[in-house]
Amino acid sequence: MADGRVPSRLGEGVAAFRMIAAMWIRSTMAYRFSFAMTLLANFIVTFFDFVVILLMFTHVEGLGGFDFPEIAFLYGTTSTAFGLADLALGQVSRIGRRVRDGTLDTLLVRPAPVLAQVAADRFALRRLGRVTQGLLVLVWALVLVDVEWTVLKAGLIPLMVLSGGAIFGSVMVAGAAFQFWARDAAEVVNSFTYGGNTLLQYPPTIFAKDLVRGVTFIVPLAFVNWLPALYVLGRPYPVGLPEFTAFLSPFVAVLCALLAGACWRAGLRSYRSTGS
């Protein structure tokens, strides 16, 4: 019985998310020109991150032993993965505000999983701009990068992006759960999500090994792109992990999702409303 409840609850959550997100998408598309402008603005703003790298490489030939196409490859993979997570789950960062003002109570009485409601609330389709921008850079990098392609390496690209999105999404959910106790910790969470995305745009060789170990063994953001990307590029990992760890991203993503789900349930059980 208990085993059957988890898939059932997951299905309910997916259905609720789709229904609420579809409602917000219909609302957004009622003003198509406005949506097109915000989508373009989102694309341009996120592209400035890559402009910084472009400007850097007008003054240097390499960074940490990596050339420009390799850095673009790292940028494209993590930006696309983060963009997917931000599109689906970016709204969970607002949970701290709901906890403080008590509006979370209205979600608790509805017949749908709270996490699905929070994630789909005010679903921002404009965030597709980040995904599009990351994909364009990734495709461009794949054309330029000097790699001896194999079936394994080619198959690792979409696996890396999807698993990376799941890992980023798990960190977002775990961070949202933390706000049940911290109440106002959105910036702390952003240091792991937005900050992690920025970190992974650059090669691990330019960072201290203690930091590299931290994002490998503590908050496993390295599995978003560093480990699989370095396998694709034919480069060793700085902390000396075996080659097969490049293929562990899907397993790490599942583990992170399970831990994030447990954190969310614990946080939700601890919620006692505002008393107002």
C-alpha positions as CSV (number, residue, x, y, z in Angstrom):
1,M,0.0,0.0,0.0
2,A,2.8,2.4,1.0
3,D,4.7,1.6,-2.1
4,G,1.7,2.4,-4.3
5,R,1.2,5.8,-2.6
6,V,4.5,7.4,-3.8
7,P,3.9,6.9,-7.5
8,S,0.3,8.0,-7.0
9,R,1.3,11.2,-5.1
10,L,4.0,11.9,-7.7
11,G,1.4,11.6,-10.5
12,E,-0.9,13.9,-8.6
13,G,1.9,16.4,-8.3
14,V,2.8,16.3,-12.0
15,A,-0.9,16.7,-13.0
16,A,-1.4,19.6,-10.6
17,F,1.8,21.3,-11.9
18,R,0.7,20.9,-15.5
19,M,-2.7,22.3,-14.8
20,I,-1.5,25.4,-12.9
21,A,1.4,26.0,-15.3
22,A,-1.0,25.8,-18.3
23,M,-3.2,28.4,-16.6
24,W,-0.3,30.8,-16.3
25,I,0.9,30.1,-19.8
26,R,-2.6,30.9,-21.2
27,S,-2.6,34.1,-19.2
28,T,0.9,35.0,-20.5
29,M,0.1,34.3,-24.1
30,A,-2.9,36.6,-23.9
31,Y,-0.4,39.4,-24.3
32,R,1.9,37.9,-26.9
33,F,4.0,41.0,-27.8
34,S,4.7,41.6,-24.1
35,F,5.7,38.0,-23.7
36,A,8.0,38.2,-26.7
37,M,9.7,41.3,-25.3
38,T,10.2,39.7,-21.9
39,L,11.5,36.5,-23.5
40,L,14.0,38.6,-25.5
41,A,15.0,40.6,-22.5
42,N,15.6,37.4,-20.5
43,F,17.7,36.0,-23.4
44,I,19.8,39.2,-23.6
45,V,20.3,39.5,-19.8
46,T,21.5,35.9,-19.4
47,F,23.7,36.3,-22.5
48,F,25.7,39.0,-20.7
49,D,27.1,36.1,-18.6
50,F,28.7,34.7,-21.7
51,V,29.8,38.1,-22.9
52,V,32.0,38.3,-19.8
53,I,33.8,35.1,-21.0
54,L,34.0,36.5,-24.5
55,L,35.7,39.6,-23.3
56,M,38.0,37.6,-21.1
57,F,39.3,35.6,-24.0
58,T,40.1,38.8,-26.0
59,H,43.0,39.2,-23.5
60,V,43.9,35.6,-22.7
61,E,44.4,32.5,-24.8
62,G,43.4,30.0,-22.1
63,L,42.0,29.7,-18.6
64,G,43.2,27.0,-16.3
65,G,44.6,25.1,-19.3
66,F,41.2,25.2,-21.1
67,D,40.7,27.0,-24.4
68,F,37.7,29.1,-25.4
69,P,35.6,26.3,-27.0
70,E,36.0,24.1,-23.9
71,I,34.9,27.0,-21.6
72,A,32.0,27.6,-23.9
73,F,31.1,23.9,-23.6
74,L,31.2,24.1,-19.8
75,Y,29.1,27.2,-20.0
76,G,26.5,25.8,-22.3
77,T,26.0,22.6,-20.4
78,T,25.5,24.2,-17.0
79,S,23.5,27.1,-18.3
80,T,21.1,24.8,-20.1
81,A,20.7,22.5,-17.1
82,F,20.2,25.4,-14.7
83,G,17.7,27.0,-17.1
84,L,15.6,23.9,-17.2
85,A,15.6,23.7,-13.4
86,D,14.8,27.4,-13.0
87,L,11.9,27.1,-15.5
88,A,10.3,24.2,-13.7
89,L,11.2,25.0,-10.0
90,G,12.5,28.5,-9.8
91,Q,9.3,29.7,-8.1
92,V,10.0,27.6,-5.0
93,S,12.4,30.3,-3.8
94,R,9.3,32.4,-3.0
95,I,8.3,29.9,-0.2
96,G,10.0,32.0,2.5
97,R,7.6,34.9,1.7
98,R,4.6,32.6,1.9
99,V,5.8,31.2,5.3
100,R,6.3,34.7,6.7
101,D,2.9,36.2,5.6
102,G,0.9,33.0,6.1
103,T,-0.3,32.7,2.5
104,L,1.0,29.1,2.4
105,D,-2.1,28.2,4.4
106,T,-4.3,28.6,1.3
107,L,-2.2,26.0,-0.5
108,L,-2.5,23.5,2.3
109,V,-6.3,23.3,2.1
110,R,-6.3,22.6,-1.7
111,P,-6.5,19.0,-2.9
112,A,-3.1,19.1,-4.6
113,P,0.5,18.5,-3.4
114,V,1.9,21.8,-2.0
115,L,5.2,21.5,-3.8
116,A,3.5,21.3,-7.2
117,Q,1.4,24.4,-6.4
118,V,4.4,26.4,-5.2
119,A,6.5,25.4,-8.2
120,A,3.8,26.2,-10.8
121,D,2.6,29.4,-9.1
122,R,3.1,32.3,-11.5
123,F,4.9,30.0,-13.9
124,A,7.3,32.2,-15.8
125,L,7.6,31.0,-19.4
126,R,10.0,33.9,-20.1
127,R,12.7,31.8,-18.4
128,L,12.8,29.8,-21.7
129,G,15.2,32.7,-22.7
130,R,17.9,31.3,-20.4
131,V,17.4,27.7,-21.7
132,T,17.5,28.9,-25.3
133,Q,20.6,31.0,-24.8
134,G,22.4,28.1,-23.0
135,L,21.5,25.7,-25.8
136,L,22.7,28.0,-28.5
137,V,26.1,28.4,-26.8
138,L,26.2,24.6,-26.2
139,V,25.6,23.8,-29.9
140,W,28.2,26.4,-30.9
141,A,30.7,24.9,-28.5
142,L,30.1,21.4,-29.8
143,V,30.9,22.6,-33.3
144,L,34.1,24.2,-32.2
145,V,35.5,21.9,-29.5
146,D,38.3,19.5,-30.4
147,V,36.9,16.1,-29.3
148,E,37.3,12.6,-30.6
149,W,33.6,11.7,-30.5
150,T,32.4,8.3,-29.5
151,V,28.8,7.0,-28.9
152,L,29.4,7.2,-25.2
153,K,30.6,10.8,-25.3
154,A,27.7,11.9,-27.6
155,G,25.1,10.1,-25.4
156,L,26.6,11.8,-22.3
157,I,25.7,15.3,-23.5
158,P,21.8,15.1,-23.2
159,L,22.2,12.9,-20.1
160,M,24.5,15.5,-18.5
161,V,22.0,18.3,-19.2
162,L,18.9,16.5,-17.9
163,S,20.7,15.1,-14.9
164,G,22.2,18.5,-14.2
165,G,18.7,20.1,-14.3
166,A,17.5,17.5,-11.8
167,I,20.4,18.2,-9.5
168,F,19.9,21.9,-9.6
169,G,16.2,21.4,-9.1
170,S,16.8,19.2,-6.0
171,V,19.1,22.0,-4.5
172,M,16.3,24.5,-5.1
173,V,13.7,22.3,-3.4
174,A,16.0,21.5,-0.5
175,G,16.8,25.3,-0.2
176,A,13.1,26.0,-0.2
177,A,12.6,23.5,2.6
178,F,15.3,25.2,4.6
179,Q,13.2,28.4,4.5
180,F,10.5,26.8,6.7
181,W,12.9,27.2,9.6
182,A,15.0,30.1,8.4
183,R,12.1,32.1,7.0
184,D,14.2,34.5,5.0
185,A,17.1,32.6,3.4
186,A,16.5,33.1,-0.3
187,E,19.9,34.6,-0.8
188,V,21.6,31.7,1.0
189,V,19.9,29.3,-1.4
190,N,20.8,31.5,-4.4
191,S,24.5,31.1,-3.5
192,F,24.2,27.4,-4.2
193,T,21.9,27.7,-7.3
194,Y,22.8,30.8,-9.2
195,G,26.2,30.8,-7.6
196,G,26.7,27.2,-8.4
197,N,25.7,27.8,-12.0
198,T,28.4,30.6,-12.3
199,L,31.0,28.3,-10.6
200,L,30.4,25.5,-13.1
201,Q,30.8,27.8,-16.1
202,Y,34.6,27.8,-15.4
203,P,37.0,24.8,-15.3
204,P,37.7,23.2,-11.9
205,T,41.4,23.7,-12.4
206,I,41.2,27.4,-11.5
207,F,39.6,26.7,-8.1
208,A,41.2,25.5,-4.8
209,K,41.0,21.7,-4.4
210,D,39.0,22.1,-1.1
211,L,36.3,23.9,-3.0
212,V,36.3,21.3,-5.8
213,R,36.0,18.5,-3.1
214,G,33.1,20.5,-1.5
215,V,31.0,20.6,-4.7
216,T,31.8,17.0,-5.4
217,F,31.2,15.2,-2.1
218,I,29.1,17.7,0.0
219,V,26.8,19.6,-2.5
220,P,27.4,17.5,-5.6
221,L,27.1,20.2,-8.2
222,A,30.2,18.8,-9.9
223,F,28.0,16.1,-11.3
224,V,26.0,18.7,-13.2
225,N,28.8,19.1,-15.8
226,W,32.4,19.1,-14.5
227,L,32.7,15.3,-14.1
228,P,30.9,14.3,-17.4
229,A,32.3,17.3,-19.3
230,L,35.9,16.5,-18.4
231,Y,35.4,12.9,-19.6
232,V,34.0,14.3,-22.9
233,L,37.0,16.6,-23.2
234,G,39.5,13.9,-22.3
235,R,40.8,15.7,-19.2
236,P,41.4,14.2,-15.7
237,Y,39.4,15.4,-12.8
238,P,41.5,17.5,-10.3
239,V,40.7,15.4,-7.2
240,G,41.6,12.1,-8.9
241,L,38.2,10.3,-9.2
242,P,38.0,7.3,-11.5
243,E,36.7,7.7,-15.0
244,F,33.4,5.9,-14.4
245,T,32.2,8.7,-12.1
246,A,31.5,10.7,-15.2
247,F,28.5,8.4,-15.8
248,L,27.1,8.7,-12.2
249,S,25.2,12.0,-12.8
250,P,21.7,10.2,-13.2
251,F,22.2,8.3,-10.0
252,V,23.4,11.4,-8.1
253,A,20.3,13.2,-9.5
254,V,18.0,10.5,-8.2
255,L,19.7,10.5,-4.8
256,C,19.5,14.3,-4.6
257,A,15.8,14.3,-5.5
258,L,15.1,11.8,-2.8
259,L,17.0,13.8,-0.2
260,A,15.3,17.0,-1.4
261,G,11.9,15.4,-1.1
262,A,12.6,14.2,2.4
263,C,13.8,17.7,3.4
264,W,10.6,19.2,1.9
265,R,8.3,16.8,3.8
266,A,10.2,17.5,7.0
267,G,9.9,21.3,6.5
268,L,6.2,21.1,5.6
269,R,5.5,19.1,8.8
270,S,7.3,21.7,10.9
271,Y,5.1,24.5,9.5
272,R,2.8,26.1,12.1
273,S,1.4,29.0,10.2
274,T,1.7,32.6,11.4
275,G,-1.0,32.4,14.0
276,S,-2.9,35.3,12.4
